[in-house]
Amino acid sequence: MRQTPKKKLWFRAKRYGYGWYPSSWQGWTVLFIWVALFAGIIAWLNLVFENVFIAVSLSILVGAFMTGILYGISMKTGEKPRWQWGGDKDEPQ
């Protein structure tokens, strides 16, 4: 039986709660690019639209869309997420 090589994880599961944190340079790069794009798009939306309601509404939509993209990348390149209460990951809860 042939073993598949273990893939390098970009994101590790948080020790407490639900979510991930970057655990490699690829994960940090993805997060940095995500933050820069998000901040740039929000700033651009605030400059283009004088109506505050439209700017805020579009900012919320863009934020939800970009968060979904980051979540997808984290799911693909990270550990399986689950709620954790600390302790060793291999230790039964």
Phi, psi and omega in degrees: 000132184268131178269140176274142180293145180286128181281149178282129182274132177276330182229136176254152177291141177294151181284327178238129177090205183238135177138190183228168168221150181294136181235006177212170180296330178294318178296317178295322178295315178301314181296318179297314179297319179299313181296317180296315178297315181299311180297319179295317181293319180295316178298317179297316178300320179291331177282321185285317185260119178283332178285116184297322181299316179294316181298316181291318179298314178294325178297319179294317178297315179297319179298317179295317180296313181292326177295322176298320178296314179297321177298316179298317178296318180295321178295320184287323188248006183237182177291160177293126182283146174201158178288131182231150180245022180094191181077187180285140181296327183274348181283132179295142183274000000 
